[in-house]
Amino acid sequence: MRVFGLIALLALGACGFQPLYEAGGSTAAMRGHLASVEVAPIPDRLGQVMGNRLTERLNVAGAPEYRLDVALTQATEGFGIRPDAAASQEQLTLVAKVTLTKIGGESPIFSEDMRARTAYDLVLSDFSSETQREDSARRLALELAERIHRRLALYFASREAASQ
C-alpha cells in the first residue's frame, strides 16, 4: 500500500501538479492577491458571521484592489412527515451569490453561486428546533465562507498561471 502511495505521489509530481497552498501557507503572490480583497458588508446576522470569517481568511490589509459582494438566501423545507401530519425533519439550504469586482470597474470579473445544504430533526420543543435551525445556518455560513476563500484562491492561481 505504501508503494502505491509513493508511486502516486511521484506520478503527480511528474505531471506538473502544484498544490494550491504550500506547507507553510499560501505563496506570497497568493497572499497578496487575497489580502487585496475587500469584503462588502453582508446583511443580517448570518451575513455578519460569514463576513467576519471571510475577513479573517482574506487578511485584508492595505489598499484593496477588489471588492467581494455576497448575497445570502436561505430556504427551509420540511420532510419526513409524522402520523400527525407534522414534519419530523427540516432541510436548510443556504445559497451565496458571490461577485468579485475590481475596484473602479463596473463589471464583475468573477461571479458564482455556491450552495450548501443540511438537515436536522424537528423535536417537540420549539426552542430546541429553533436552536438547531440557527446553529445549522451558522455552520453552513462558515462552510460557505471557507469555500468562497478556496474558490477565490483558485481563481487568482489560475489567473497567475495564465499570465506566466
Secondary structure as UniProt FT lines:
FT   HELIX           2..14
FT   TURN            15..16
FT   TURN            23..24
FT   HELIX           28..35
FT   STRAND          37..39
FT   HELIX           44..58
FT   STRAND          66..81
FT   TURN            83..84
FT   STRAND          87..102
FT   TURN            103..104
FT   STRAND          110..121
FT   HELIX           126..163
//
